[in-house]
Amino acid sequence: MKPAFTLLVAALFLSSCSRSFYYLPAKTQPDAADVVHTHGIPALRTSIQGCEVVAELSSKGQRDMSLNLFIRNNSDSAITFEPGQVQVRGYNVYGQKTPYRVFTAEEYIRWKNTRDALIVGAAVLATVAAVAIIANNTDGNNSSSNNNNQEYYNGNDAQVVLDVLNFAYDVTWWMAWTLPAETEEPPPPPASSPDFLLRDHTLYPGEAVQGVVKVRAEADFKNKILVEVPVNGAYAQFVFERAKRRPGY
């Protein structure tokens, strides 16, 4: 049973640990934007409504996308950033477009927990079924040993699967870049949440926030990707195109 279970864990790990990519800024942008790089990862930076906005787009596999945003309020009044109003659209090679699903932090946490539970549940069921098959095909002299094996695989190995999956997903929660200081007196660092997911946040003059908005992409509509970020009653627009493999991933 051990080799079979090892293959099961390996298959689950490989399916959850997909390749990581980043998306290149398109040459033509709707708004005036600069391309900035940190650790070799490109992002787009623009100013709108007295605010500085930086966007970087990456993905894990074909559909699990992360929109990394940095927003600094350089105006003289407070603004509230609402990540739930972010819009992302994908275009195919024929110019047809479709909206991507954009999660709020709470929506993504519920969605991820449900997905993880289903994957772990399927792994446990597969393990139990495999143990039952072996038990049914073993003579009576080995029945005691098979019962011990079944108890082991229903318990310890299920936890192994859970630990592997948690590790595979948790490594996505790292920030691809942080905005480097460009002045002699750097501004205060941006606010962020412990899980890096962006939530509604009020920015007072001089304050900044940084974090991730999770997006579910459509694999056939990734020829170009339009990102619209709400800022103080307007939208900062960024266009990304072809993906490149993230170095080291």
Contacts in CASP RR format, 6 or more apart in sequence:
PFRMAT RR
TARGET T0000
AUTHOR 0000-0000-0000
METHOD contacts of the structure
MODEL  1
MKPAFTLLVAALFLSSCSRSFYYLPAKTQPDAADVVHTHGIPALRTSIQG
CEVVAELSSKGQRDMSLNLFIRNNSDSAITFEPGQVQVRGYNVYGQKTPY
RVFTAEEYIRWKNTRDALIVGAAVLATVAAVAIIANNTDGNNSSSNNNNQ
EYYNGNDAQVVLDVLNFAYDVTWWMAWTLPAETEEPPPPPASSPDFLLRD
HTLYPGEAVQGVVKVRAEADFKNKILVEVPVNGAYAQFVFERAKRRPGY
1 130 0 8 1.000
1 131 0 8 1.000
1 134 0 8 1.000
1 149 0 8 1.000
1 153 0 8 1.000
4 130 0 8 1.000
5 127 0 8 1.000
5 130 0 8 1.000
5 153 0 8 1.000
5 157 0 8 1.000
8 123 0 8 1.000
8 126 0 8 1.000
8 127 0 8 1.000
8 130 0 8 1.000
8 161 0 8 1.000
9 123 0 8 1.000
9 157 0 8 1.000
9 160 0 8 1.000
9 161 0 8 1.000
9 164 0 8 1.000
12 119 0 8 1.000
12 123 0 8 1.000
12 161 0 8 1.000
12 164 0 8 1.000
12 165 0 8 1.000
13 164 0 8 1.000
13 165 0 8 1.000
13 168 0 8 1.000
16 119 0 8 1.000
16 164 0 8 1.000
16 165 0 8 1.000
16 168 0 8 1.000
16 169 0 8 1.000
17 168 0 8 1.000
17 171 0 8 1.000
18 60 0 8 1.000
18 61 0 8 1.000
18 62 0 8 1.000
18 64 0 8 1.000
19 60 0 8 1.000
19 61 0 8 1.000
19 245 0 8 1.000
19 246 0 8 1.000
19 249 0 8 1.000
20 58 0 8 1.000
20 59 0 8 1.000
20 60 0 8 1.000
20 61 0 8 1.000
20 172 0 8 1.000
20 245 0 8 1.000
20 246 0 8 1.000
20 249 0 8 1.000
21 58 0 8 1.000
21 59 0 8 1.000
21 60 0 8 1.000
21 61 0 8 1.000
21 243 0 8 1.000
21 244 0 8 1.000
21 245 0 8 1.000
21 246 0 8 1.000
22 41 0 8 1.000
22 42 0 8 1.000
22 56 0 8 1.000
22 57 0 8 1.000
22 58 0 8 1.000
22 59 0 8 1.000
22 176 0 8 1.000
22 243 0 8 1.000
22 244 0 8 1.000
22 246 0 8 1.000
23 57 0 8 1.000
23 58 0 8 1.000
23 59 0 8 1.000
23 225 0 8 1.000
23 240 0 8 1.000
23 241 0 8 1.000
23 242 0 8 1.000
23 243 0 8 1.000
23 244 0 8 1.000
24 42 0 8 1.000
24 240 0 8 1.000
24 241 0 8 1.000
24 242 0 8 1.000
24 243 0 8 1.000
24 244 0 8 1.000
25 33 0 8 1.000
25 35 0 8 1.000
25 42 0 8 1.000
25 43 0 8 1.000
25 44 0 8 1.000
25 238 0 8 1.000
25 239 0 8 1.000
25 240 0 8 1.000
25 241 0 8 1.000
26 224 0 8 1.000
26 239 0 8 1.000
26 240 0 8 1.000
26 241 0 8 1.000
28 239 0 8 1.000
29 44 0 8 1.000
29 46 0 8 1.000
29 237 0 8 1.000
29 238 0 8 1.000
29 239 0 8 1.000
30 226 0 8 1.000
30 237 0 8 1.000
30 238 0 8 1.000
30 239 0 8 1.000
31 46 0 8 1.000
31 48 0 8 1.000
31 236 0 8 1.000
31 237 0 8 1.000
31 238 0 8 1.000
32 46 0 8 1.000
33 44 0 8 1.000
33 45 0 8 1.000
33 46 0 8 1.000
33 238 0 8 1.000
34 44 0 8 1.000
34 45 0 8 1.000
34 46 0 8 1.000
35 42 0 8 1.000
35 43 0 8 1.000
35 44 0 8 1.000
35 45 0 8 1.000
36 42 0 8 1.000
36 43 0 8 1.000
36 44 0 8 1.000
36 45 0 8 1.000
36 54 0 8 1.000
36 179 0 8 1.000
37 43 0 8 1.000
38 176 0 8 1.000
38 177 0 8 1.000
38 178 0 8 1.000
38 179 0 8 1.000
38 180 0 8 1.000
39 176 0 8 1.000
39 177 0 8 1.000
40 247 0 8 1.000
41 56 0 8 1.000
41 58 0 8 1.000
41 176 0 8 1.000
41 177 0 8 1.000
41 246 0 8 1.000
42 56 0 8 1.000
43 54 0 8 1.000
43 55 0 8 1.000
43 56 0 8 1.000
43 68 0 8 1.000
43 177 0 8 1.000
44 54 0 8 1.000
44 55 0 8 1.000
44 56 0 8 1.000
44 238 0 8 1.000
44 240 0 8 1.000
45 52 0 8 1.000
45 53 0 8 1.000
45 54 0 8 1.000
46 52 0 8 1.000
46 53 0 8 1.000
46 236 0 8 1.000
46 238 0 8 1.000
47 53 0 8 1.000
47 74 0 8 1.000
48 231 0 8 1.000
48 232 0 8 1.000
48 234 0 8 1.000
48 235 0 8 1.000
48 236 0 8 1.000
49 75 0 8 1.000
49 79 0 8 1.000
49 231 0 8 1.000
49 232 0 8 1.000
49 233 0 8 1.000
49 234 0 8 1.000
50 73 0 8 1.000
50 74 0 8 1.000
50 75 0 8 1.000
50 232 0 8 1.000
51 71 0 8 1.000
51 72 0 8 1.000
51 73 0 8 1.000
51 74 0 8 1.000
51 75 0 8 1.000
51 79 0 8 1.000
51 203 0 8 1.000
51 231 0 8 1.000
51 232 0 8 1.000
52 70 0 8 1.000
52 71 0 8 1.000
52 72 0 8 1.000
52 74 0 8 1.000
52 208 0 8 1.000
53 69 0 8 1.000
53 70 0 8 1.000
53 71 0 8 1.000
53 229 0 8 1.000
53 231 0 8 1.000
53 236 0 8 1.000
54 69 0 8 1.000
54 70 0 8 1.000
54 71 0 8 1.000
54 179 0 8 1.000
55 67 0 8 1.000
55 68 0 8 1.000
55 69 0 8 1.000
55 70 0 8 1.000
55 227 0 8 1.000
55 229 0 8 1.000
55 236 0 8 1.000
55 238 0 8 1.000
56 67 0 8 1.000
56 68 0 8 1.000
56 176 0 8 1.000
56 177 0 8 1.000
57 65 0 8 1.000
57 66 0 8 1.000
57 67 0 8 1.000
57 68 0 8 1.000
57 225 0 8 1.000
57 227 0 8 1.000
57 238 0 8 1.000
57 240 0 8 1.000
58 65 0 8 1.000
58 66 0 8 1.000
58 68 0 8 1.000
58 176 0 8 1.000
58 246 0 8 1.000
59 65 0 8 1.000
59 66 0 8 1.000
59 217 0 8 1.000
59 243 0 8 1.000
60 66 0 8 1.000
60 172 0 8 1.000
62 217 0 8 1.000
62 219 0 8 1.000
62 222 0 8 1.000
63 216 0 8 1.000
63 217 0 8 1.000
63 218 0 8 1.000
63 219 0 8 1.000
64 172 0 8 1.000
64 214 0 8 1.000
64 216 0 8 1.000
64 217 0 8 1.000
65 88 0 8 1.000
65 100 0 8 1.000
65 214 0 8 1.000
65 215 0 8 1.000
65 216 0 8 1.000
65 217 0 8 1.000
66 172 0 8 1.000
66 212 0 8 1.000
66 213 0 8 1.000
66 214 0 8 1.000
66 215 0 8 1.000
67 86 0 8 1.000
67 88 0 8 1.000
67 212 0 8 1.000
67 213 0 8 1.000
67 214 0 8 1.000
67 215 0 8 1.000
67 227 0 8 1.000
68 175 0 8 1.000
68 176 0 8 1.000
68 177 0 8 1.000
68 210 0 8 1.000
68 211 0 8 1.000
68 212 0 8 1.000
69 83 0 8 1.000
69 86 0 8 1.000
69 198 0 8 1.000
69 210 0 8 1.000
69 211 0 8 1.000
69 212 0 8 1.000
69 213 0 8 1.000
69 229 0 8 1.000
70 178 0 8 1.000
70 179 0 8 1.000
70 190 0 8 1.000
70 208 0 8 1.000
70 209 0 8 1.000
70 210 0 8 1.000
70 211 0 8 1.000
71 81 0 8 1.000
71 190 0 8 1.000
71 203 0 8 1.000
71 208 0 8 1.000
71 209 0 8 1.000
71 210 0 8 1.000
71 229 0 8 1.000
71 231 0 8 1.000
72 187 0 8 1.000
72 190 0 8 1.000
72 203 0 8 1.000
72 206 0 8 1.000
72 207 0 8 1.000
72 208 0 8 1.000
73 79 0 8 1.000
73 203 0 8 1.000
73 204 0 8 1.000
73 205 0 8 1.000
73 206 0 8 1.000
73 207 0 8 1.000
73 208 0 8 1.000
74 205 0 8 1.000
74 206 0 8 1.000
75 205 0 8 1.000
75 232 0 8 1.000
76 205 0 8 1.000
77 205 0 8 1.000
78 202 0 8 1.000
78 203 0 8 1.000
78 204 0 8 1.000
78 205 0 8 1.000
79 202 0 8 1.000
79 203 0 8 1.000
79 231 0 8 1.000
79 232 0 8 1.000
80 200 0 8 1.000
80 201 0 8 1.000
80 202 0 8 1.000
80 203 0 8 1.000
81 198 0 8 1.000
81 200 0 8 1.000
81 201 0 8 1.000
81 202 0 8 1.000
81 203 0 8 1.000
81 209 0 8 1.000
81 230 0 8 1.000
81 231 0 8 1.000
82 200 0 8 1.000
82 230 0 8 1.000
83 104 0 8 1.000
83 105 0 8 1.000
83 198 0 8 1.000
83 199 0 8 1.000
83 200 0 8 1.000
83 213 0 8 1.000
84 102 0 8 1.000
84 104 0 8 1.000
84 200 0 8 1.000
84 213 0 8 1.000
85 230 0 8 1.000
86 102 0 8 1.000
86 213 0 8 1.000
86 227 0 8 1.000
86 228 0 8 1.000
86 229 0 8 1.000
86 230 0 8 1.000
87 99 0 8 1.000
87 102 0 8 1.000
87 227 0 8 1.000
87 228 0 8 1.000
87 235 0 8 1.000
88 99 0 8 1.000
88 100 0 8 1.000
88 102 0 8 1.000
88 215 0 8 1.000
88 217 0 8 1.000
88 225 0 8 1.000
88 226 0 8 1.000
88 227 0 8 1.000
88 228 0 8 1.000
89 97 0 8 1.000
89 98 0 8 1.000
89 99 0 8 1.000
89 100 0 8 1.000
89 221 0 8 1.000
89 225 0 8 1.000
89 226 0 8 1.000
90 97 0 8 1.000
90 98 0 8 1.000
90 99 0 8 1.000
90 100 0 8 1.000
90 217 0 8 1.000
90 218 0 8 1.000
90 221 0 8 1.000
90 222 0 8 1.000
90 223 0 8 1.000
90 224 0 8 1.000
90 225 0 8 1.000
90 226 0 8 1.000
91 97 0 8 1.000
91 221 0 8 1.000
91 223 0 8 1.000
91 224 0 8 1.000
91 225 0 8 1.000
91 226 0 8 1.000
92 220 0 8 1.000
92 221 0 8 1.000
92 222 0 8 1.000
92 223 0 8 1.000
93 223 0 8 1.000
95 223 0 8 1.000
96 221 0 8 1.000
97 221 0 8 1.000
97 226 0 8 1.000
98 218 0 8 1.000
98 221 0 8 1.000
100 215 0 8 1.000
100 216 0 8 1.000
100 217 0 8 1.000
100 218 0 8 1.000
100 221 0 8 1.000
100 225 0 8 1.000
101 215 0 8 1.000
101 216 0 8 1.000
102 213 0 8 1.000
102 214 0 8 1.000
102 215 0 8 1.000
103 111 0 8 1.000
103 213 0 8 1.000
103 214 0 8 1.000
103 215 0 8 1.000
103 216 0 8 1.000
104 199 0 8 1.000
105 193 0 8 1.000
105 195 0 8 1.000
105 197 0 8 1.000
105 198 0 8 1.000
105 199 0 8 1.000
108 197 0 8 1.000
108 214 0 8 1.000
109 195 0 8 1.000
109 197 0 8 1.000
112 169 0 8 1.000
116 165 0 8 1.000
116 166 0 8 1.000
116 169 0 8 1.000
119 165 0 8 1.000
120 158 0 8 1.000
120 161 0 8 1.000
120 162 0 8 1.000
120 165 0 8 1.000
123 158 0 8 1.000
123 161 0 8 1.000
124 154 0 8 1.000
124 158 0 8 1.000
124 161 0 8 1.000
127 153 0 8 1.000
127 154 0 8 1.000
127 157 0 8 1.000
127 158 0 8 1.000
127 161 0 8 1.000
128 150 0 8 1.000
128 153 0 8 1.000
128 154 0 8 1.000
130 153 0 8 1.000
131 146 0 8 1.000
131 149 0 8 1.000
131 150 0 8 1.000
131 153 0 8 1.000
131 154 0 8 1.000
132 150 0 8 1.000
134 146 0 8 1.000
134 149 0 8 1.000
135 143 0 8 1.000
135 146 0 8 1.000
135 147 0 8 1.000
135 150 0 8 1.000
138 146 0 8 1.000
173 195 0 8 1.000
173 196 0 8 1.000
173 212 0 8 1.000
174 196 0 8 1.000
175 192 0 8 1.000
175 196 0 8 1.000
175 210 0 8 1.000
175 211 0 8 1.000
175 212 0 8 1.000
178 190 0 8 1.000
178 210 0 8 1.000
179 190 0 8 1.000
179 208 0 8 1.000
179 210 0 8 1.000
181 187 0 8 1.000
187 206 0 8 1.000
187 208 0 8 1.000
188 206 0 8 1.000
188 207 0 8 1.000
188 208 0 8 1.000
189 208 0 8 1.000
190 208 0 8 1.000
190 209 0 8 1.000
190 210 0 8 1.000
190 211 0 8 1.000
191 201 0 8 1.000
191 207 0 8 1.000
191 208 0 8 1.000
191 209 0 8 1.000
191 210 0 8 1.000
192 209 0 8 1.000
192 210 0 8 1.000
192 211 0 8 1.000
193 199 0 8 1.000
193 211 0 8 1.000
196 211 0 8 1.000
196 212 0 8 1.000
197 211 0 8 1.000
197 212 0 8 1.000
197 213 0 8 1.000
197 214 0 8 1.000
198 209 0 8 1.000
198 211 0 8 1.000
198 212 0 8 1.000
198 213 0 8 1.000
201 209 0 8 1.000
203 209 0 8 1.000
217 225 0 8 1.000
222 243 0 8 1.000
223 241 0 8 1.000
224 239 0 8 1.000
224 240 0 8 1.000
224 241 0 8 1.000
225 239 0 8 1.000
225 240 0 8 1.000
225 241 0 8 1.000
226 237 0 8 1.000
226 238 0 8 1.000
226 239 0 8 1.000
227 237 0 8 1.000
227 238 0 8 1.000
227 239 0 8 1.000
227 240 0 8 1.000
228 235 0 8 1.000
228 236 0 8 1.000
228 237 0 8 1.000
228 238 0 8 1.000
229 235 0 8 1.000
229 236 0 8 1.000
229 237 0 8 1.000
229 238 0 8 1.000
END
